[in-house]
Amino acid sequence: MSNVALNEKIPNNVNLSSDKRLQRALEQWQPEFLSWWNDMGPEGFQTKDVYLRTAISVDPKGWAHFDYVKMPDYRWGIFLADPVPNRTIGFGDDFGKPAWQEVPGEHRNTLRRLIVTQGDTEPASVEQQRRLGQTCPSLYDLRNLFQVNVEEGRHLWAMVYLLHSYFGRDGREEAEELLHRRSGDSDKPRILGAFNEPCTDWLSFFMFTTFTDRDGKYQLLAFAESGFDPLSRTCRFMLTEEAHHMFVGETGIARVIARTVQLMKEGKDPRAEGAIDLEMIQRYLNFWYSVSLDLFGSEISTNAANFFGAGIKGRAKEESFEDHLAIDGTYAMDVYEDDKLVRKEIALRSAMNEVLRDAYVEDCQKALNRWNKHLAGMDFAFTLPSRRFHRAQGLFAGKNFSPDGREITEAEFQAHHDEWLPSDADRTYVKSLMVNPVITPGHFANWIAPPPRGINDQAIDFEYVRYNEG
């Protein structure tokens, strides 16, 4: 087990004090990060005491500590999973060779670009969610939002550590730029599209943490396989925290569904009672699922093939595959030939984005299966739209498809747009439910059911955020 320095200015388990130059560089970046946090973090809550968990170790049996913390005082640390002795590269052309402890010169630019892209998503989501606290449905949910926010901040620290440690001046400049881009800014937007989408209501937040953070899980799983061992170790520990983010989203939507179903079983119209009808939930699902699919990139990708061949980015749970070279394998997918979709065998390495997307889709379906259990006996079930639907990246971008995957005309798509995706009226209605925050301990907004249990064995009416202090 690695030694953990919790009392240093930057908590870490990477022996930071042994590298004074790196330590000084990160300590100089720290106030810039705090300045960004105060400008772009949760608006109006920086002085509140929040019941947060803080990473203090990488020991699975006790890696986190729960207590009240003011968010700017959160101990954003650098934690890497403990090294695997004699770890070797698990895929690609260098399969079986020792994992790299330093960046190979030939992969320097590629690794830096991938780390920057991953790092850019972390502050982006904090920016997207910065005003949600002002319309929270309960103190329980408010605390969960802030937990997600501070951990996204810690994940930014994880990527910045890699940039500073292994990429010299270029890495330091990239770390500064991570604090200068802004979600949705027309001049300096975040790198990936989904992280520029507005997330200004809680239904969107729960969908984001269900679907977009689930994409993050699969990107981290792919990086956890990397031959660059520091990146692998970093992502393996980030996965520990990421699981909570999907829990927040999936259980949040489940509670919205439970409240709606409760009203329906009482013979009431959910909309008339100030809840969210099932059809609207499906439209939000269609939107956030489809924009999250784009995050995996093109179905056929030379970059993905090169990342795999180089041993930089693998498949999720690479050990579950028999062929770790993927030189001769193929993958069957629908592609366009003469403007028609035909089934073709594609070289497996070129289809690695799609392989990762397959695992993601399967995982999303499991979430929907759990949601649909709330609908037992009802004439409704949530469904994932076709992966061709509403795409802005890859083979299906620029074309129109129905949720069941039929190619249709632009006019037909527009005619059904408000049946398949959230309309302006939907967004206005959802926001109308969330005008005022619900801040009495144990109370919940009318549109969402209480959770079955509290956080860290606390009661549901625990004061998760001391709202009136500070």
N, C-alpha and C positions, 0 to 999 in steps of 0.2 A: 504494500500500500504506500503510495507516495505521501511525502510530508506536505501538510497543508499549512500555509502561513496566513492565519486569519487576522492577525493584528497589524499587518503591513498596510501601507496606504492603499495598495491594490491587493486584496486577498487573492491568493494564488496557490496552485500546487505545481508550479513550473520552475521553482527555485529562482524566482525573478531577482532576488537580491544578489545573486551571484553574477549577474550581468548588469553592471551599473549603467552602461550606456543605454541598454534597452529599457531599464527601469526608469531612467530620466526621461526618455522619449515618451513612454506611456504616461508618466506622471505629468508631462507637459500636455498630452492629449486629454487627460482627465478633466481639467476645467473647461475645455472646449466642449467635451461631451455634456458636462453639467449645464453649460450655457444652452446647448441645443435642447437638453431635456426640459429646462425651465421655459424655453420658448415654444417647444413643439410637443411636450408631454401633456398628460391629462390637464386640461384647462380648469383652474379653480380649485384644485385639490392638493396642491403641493405642500400645504401646511397641515393636512389632516393625518391623523394616526390611522394606519391601515394594517389589518391583520394579515401579514404577508409571510410567505416562506422564503427563506434565503438559503442558497446553496452554501454549504460549509465543508463539504467533503465530496469524494466520488465513491464512497462506500455505499453500495445499494441498501444496506441495512439502516443507514442513518445519514443521508446526504443533505438533509434540509432541516432548518430551524424555523419555527413559527413564532412570531411575536409582532407587536405593534411597531410600525416603522413609518416615518414620514418619507414619502417616495424619494425626494432628493438625497436622503441619507441612506438609501438602500446600498448595500455593499455589493456593487457589481464586481464580480471577481473573474479570474481566469482559471478555469478548471478543465483539465483534460482527463479522459479516462486513463486508468493506469496502463502502461505499456504491456503488450503481449510479448513475452520473451521469444526471441528468435522469429519474430513474425516475418512471413514471406508474402510476396505479392500474389494475390489469389486469382488473377485473371489476366488476359491479354498476352502480348508478345513476350513480356518479362515474367510470365507465370513461374512461380517457384523460386524466383531470385529474392534476395533480402529486400525488405521494404526500405524505402529511402528515408533517411533521417534528415537529409538536407534536400533542397530543391534541385533536381537535375537541370543543368543548363538548358537542354533542349526542350524542357517542358515549362520553363520559367514563365513565359508570357501566358501560356494556356492556363496554368494553375492560378496565376494572379488574376486573370479575367474571371475565372470561375469563382474564386473566393470573393472578389469584389461584387459579383452579381448576387451571390448568396448573402453577403453582408448588407447589400443595399436593401434587401427585403425587410430586414429587421427594424430599422428606424422608420421605414415606410409605413408599416402597419401601425406603429405608435401614432404617427401623424394622421393616418386615416381615422383613428378612433379617439382623437384627442378631446372631442366635445361630448362624447357619449355619456360621461358621468353625470352630466346635467339633466339627463332624462332617464336615469336608471330605474328599473322596475323593483329593486329592493337593495338593501345593504349587502345581502349575500351576493347578488349579481355585480354590484359595484366593486366589491372586493375582488371578485374573479376577473373583472375587466382589468383592474390595476395589477393583479398578479400576472396576467398575460403581458401587459405593457412592460413591467419591469424586467420580465424574463426575455422579452424581445430585445430590451436594452442590453441584457447580459450576453445574449447571442451576438449582438453587434460587437461587444468587447472581445468575444471569442475570435471573430474574424479579424478584428483589428490587431489582436495579438499576433496572428499568423502573418499579417501584412508587415507589421513592424519587425518581426523577428527574422523573417526569411526573404524579404524583398527589398531591403535597403531603402534608398531615397524614394524609389518608385512606390514602394509600399506605403511609406509615410504620407506621400502626396495623395495616394488613393484613400488612405484612412481619413484624411482631411476632407476629401470630396464627399465621403459618405455622410458628413454632417452638413454639407452645403446643398445637396439635391433636396427637393421637396416633393412629396406625393401630390400629384395633380397640377404641379406648377408647369405652365406652358413653356417657360424658358429653361428650367432645370428639373425636368420630371424624374421620377424614379425609373430605373432601367426597365422593369417588366410591367406590362400593361395592367394586370390585375391590381398592382400596388399603386396605381393612380386612380382607381375607381373610388368614388365617394362611398364612405361607410358611415352614414350619418343617422342610422336608426338601429335599434337592437335586433330586429329580425335579420338585417344585413350582417350585423356583427356575429350572430350565432351561425349564420350560413358561412361567413368568412372563416370562422374558427373550425367549422366542420369540414369545409371543402378546400379552402386555400391553405390553411395550416396543415391539412392532410397531404397536400402536394409537398409542403415543406418536409413532412415526415419522410416521404419517398426520396426527395432530393438528398436529405441527410443520410438515409440508408445507403444510397448509391455512393455518396462521398465516404461513408464509414468503411467502404471496401477499398478506398484509394490506396495505391502503393506509396503515396506520400503520407508517412505515418503520423506526423503531427496533425494533419487534416483529418485523418481517420479517427484519431483519439479525441479530437475536438468535437467532431460530429457525434461520436458515440455518447458523449456526455450530454450534448444538446438534446438528443433523443429522449433522455430521461425527463427533461423539462417539457418538451414538446407534447408529450402525451396528455398533460393537463389541459393544454390549449384545445385539443380536439374534444376532451371531456366537457369543457365549458360549452363548446358549440353544440355538440351532439345532444347533451342533456338539456341545454337551453331550448333547442327546437323540440325535443321530446316533451318538455313542460308546456310549450306553446300549444302543441298538438293536444296534450292531455286536457288543457283548459277548454279548448274548442270542442273536443269530444264530450266533455262533461256537459257543456251547454246543449249540445245537440241531443244527448240522451235525455236531457230534461225537456226536450221538445222546443227549445228556443233557437232563434236565429243568431248565430255567433256575431254577425255584423251588428245586429240591433242591440246586442248586449255589450258591444265594445271589445269583442275578441277578434281574432284573425281567422278568416274562413280557410278551409283546407285548400281550395283552388288557388288562393293567393299565396299560400305557403309553397305550393308546387311551382308557381311562377318564379318566386325568389330562388327556389332550389334550382330551377332551370338556368337562371342567370349565373349564379355563383359557381355552379358545377361547370358550366361551359367555359367561363373565363378562367377557371382554375385548370381545365384541361389544356388550355393554351400554354400554360407555364411549362409543360413538358417539351415544347418545341415541335419541330416538324416530324411527321411520321417517318420520312426517309431523310436521314441526316448524315452527311459526311463528317460533321463535327463529332456527333455521338460515336460514330465508328472509330474515329481517331482517338477520342478520349478512352474508349474501351481498349483499343489495341495498345495504347501507350500505358495502360494500367493506372490511369488517372481517376476515372469514374466508372464504377462497375454497375452491376444489377443489384437490386435489393436482395439481400440474403443470398449472395453469390454461392455460398456453400450448398444451397439446395439444387443447383444445376450440376449436371454431369460433365458437360463440355465447357471448360473454362477458357478455351481459346476462341471458340465461335468463329472459326475460319471457314469451315465448309457448310455450316448450318444455314437454313433459310427460314423465313417467316412469311406466312401468307397474309396478304392484306389487299384491300380494294384500292386501286390506283386508277388514274385517268389515262386512257389511251384513245386518241381520236375523239376526245371530249366525251367519252363514255367510261363509266366505271367498270373495271374488269378485275377479277381476282388474279393476283400474280405472286410468285415466290420472290421475295426480296432477300438479298444477302443479310444474314442475321446481324452482323455488326452494324449495318446501316439502319437497322430497325430497333436499335437499343432504346430510343425514346419511347417507342410503342410498347416494348417489353415492360418498361417501367410504368407506362400508362396503364397497361393491363392490370398490373398489381394494384395500382391506385383505384381503378374502376371496381375491381373486386372488393376492395376494402370499403369503398363508398356504398356499394350495394349492401354490405353487411350493416352499415349504419341505417340505411333505409329499411332493411328488414326489421331492425329493432324499433324504428318509428312506426312501422306498419302494425306492430303488435298492439299499439294503442287503438287501432282501427278495426279490431276483430269484430266481425258481425255487421260491419258497415259496408255500404256499397261504394267504397273508395279505397285506393291504395296509392301511395307515392311511388313514382317511377323515375329512374334516371333517364334523361333524354339521350338519344343517340349521340355518340361522340362526334358525329358530323355537324350536329346542330349548333348554330350560333358561334361559329369558330372564326377567329381572326388570325390564326397561325396555322400553317401546315397545308396539306392537300385540299382541305375543304374551305379555306379562307376565300372570301369573295364570292362564294356560291351560297345558295339558299336551300335549306333543308327543313323539313318538319321535325318535330321532336321524335317521331318514329323512324327518322332517317331517310324519308323520301325526298328526292331532289325536286324542288318546286321553283316556280318563277318568283322574281322579286315582288311582283304585284300580289301573288298569293301569300307570300311571307308577310308583307305589310298588312294585308287584310286580316291576318290572324295574329299579328304581333301582340296585341293586348290580351289574347288568350294564352299566349305561351311565355311571355316575359312581363315583368312588372311594368304597368302603365304609370303615367304621371299621376293618375287618380289613385292607384294603389299606394304609391309612395306618399302621397298627401294624406291618405287615410292612415297609413301606419304611423306616420309622424304625429298625426292628431291624437293618437293613443298615448303618446310619449311626451306630452307637453311639459309635465311636471315630474320631478323625481319622487319616488316612494322611499322615504328615509326613516320610517319608524321600524325599529327592529322587529322582525317576525312578520311584517306586512309585505304584501306583494301586489303589483299592478294587476288590474282585472283581467288582462289578456294572457297571463302566464300563471301556471300552477306552482305552488311551492316545491322545492326539491324534497326528496325523501329523507335526506339527512344533511347535516351541516359539514363544514370543512374541518378536518383534523379532529374529529369527534366532538366538535363544538355543537351547541344547540342551534336550531334554525333561527331562533330569535336572538342569537348572539350579536353583539354590537361589532360587526365586522369592520365597519368604518366609523370612527368617532366623528360623526358628521358635524356636530356643533362646536367642536373644539378647534383651537388653532386660530 
